[in-house]
Every structure is written in structure tokens, then in C-alpha cells.
Amino acid sequence: MKVRLLGPLELTDGHITFKVPGEKLRALVAALALSPNRPVSRNDLIDELWGEDLPRNAENSLQGHVARLRRVIESRTGHDGLRELVRTSSFGYALALPECDVDATLFESLVREATSAGSGDPDRVVRLLTEALALWRGPALLDAGQGLISRMAYTRLTEIRLTAYEHLFDAELTRGLHREVVTELQQLHAQYPLRERFCEQLITALYRSGRQAEALDAYHRTRRRLSHHLGLEPGEALRARFQGILRQEPVPAGH
């Protein structure tokens, strides 16, 4: 069994892929899958599913949702043994899955491996991060409710994803693929216009591609946005790259 959280929540068993019915059941799956093989307390799960709008007997209601989830897994897969994926302990409940069977934890593992590879092996970094980013099918935990566990995981995973893109583009620029990354950098910079690292990488790729005027224009647009939305000037790294382009200095590999 595999759990997909990086987009609409799905469960897969071999060639069978199915959605979990009901927001509260999806919230339960997500809360458990974010900590595979580790129990999540009953109190945390109750808070995740109901927040302040508690049912009359919250523990019984939680137990009922766990039982329903087990029935859904059995009915969709046809395997009675898979019901034991959701295990009960004195502390709470756990999803008995290896971390590699949850796309969110697999994603984080691949990003950590790429980060540990460092800048000395850009080919390996590109391979690992491309594999990691391909796991995303849409916004993380898209339909898993608005509980604290899901909201915190959404924020954390989204930031890791953006940082992974930054590392990926660093590696691609190190490999001399500046022309190849321009379009994707333009798209990400348009989506996250206040993220200075994307702007720095974009103007680097444009400049290396012989498009100095476009690079300078992208910098000035970002500077205006930062001033308008945050009341800030660009950071030191972005300003230094801009000044280097003005002076038509060569940009070192990996920058």
C-alpha cells in the first residue's frame, strides 16, 4: 500500500488506485501517513478531525472513523490483511507503512540525499531532485482538511519543494544548461515574484544566454515588487548579481 499526499489524497495497492471518501477520513489518513510507523495520539487526531467543534464523545467518534477507514481499505483492495495497516496502541493510532511508501516522506528523503551530495556532483543532484519533484501532482494535502497537522505539513513541504527547485536550478546552471532552464525559471519567478533566489537564478540564466536586457528588466521588476509589497530593497546576493551583469562580468559556474 502506498499513500499519496502531494496532491489529491490517494491510496494505491498494486495497480489499484482509489480515493478515500469524506474529508475527515482523508484528514485521518494524512495525519497518520505524515508519521508512518509512529503512533499519533488520540488527542492530536481528535483535534485534527474536529478542532473546537467536538462531537459528544470524541474518542468513540475517532474509533468509529478508524473502523470505517479499515473497512474502506478492505473493500477497495479486496485484502482483509490490509485493514491492519491502521494499528491501535495505548497511545493512539499508527499507519504501518515504511517511509518510502508515503510520497511526502519519500520526497523529503530524496531532497536530503541531494542536499548531502553537495555541489560537487551536479548530475546526481539533478537526478535526485528531478525524481523528488516528479512526485508532486498538485498542492500538498489538497483535500485533507484544515487541521493543524495538515496545515503545518503543507507549509513545511511547500517550502522544501521551493528550496529543492532552487538547488535543482543551481545544479543545472553548474552543468551549463542556462538556456534550458530559462522558461521554467520564468514560470516559477512569476508564481513567486518575491522569492529573490528565483530572480537571481533567472537573471543569471538570461545573462548567460545573451539576454542581458531581459535580465536587467527582471531585476528591476523584482525590486519594484519588493519595495511595493514589503518595503524592502533586494538582498545582498541579488544586488551583487545585478551589479555584475551591469559590469558584464562572467558568472562563475554554479551561481
Buried (B, 14 or more C-beta within 10 A) or exposed (E): BBBBBBBBBBBBBEEEEBBBEBBBBBBBBBBBBBBBEEBBEBEBBBBBBBEEEEEEEBEEBBBEBBEBBBEBBBEBBEBEEBBEBBBEEEEBBBBEBEBEBBBBBBBBBBBEBBBEBEEEBBEBBBBBBBBBBEBBBEBBBBBBBEBEBBBEBBEBBBEBBBBBBBBBBBBBBBBEBBEEBBEBBBEBBEEBBBBBBBBBBBBBBBBBBEBBEBBBEBBEBBBEBBEEEEEEEBEEEBBEBBEBBEEEEEBEEEB
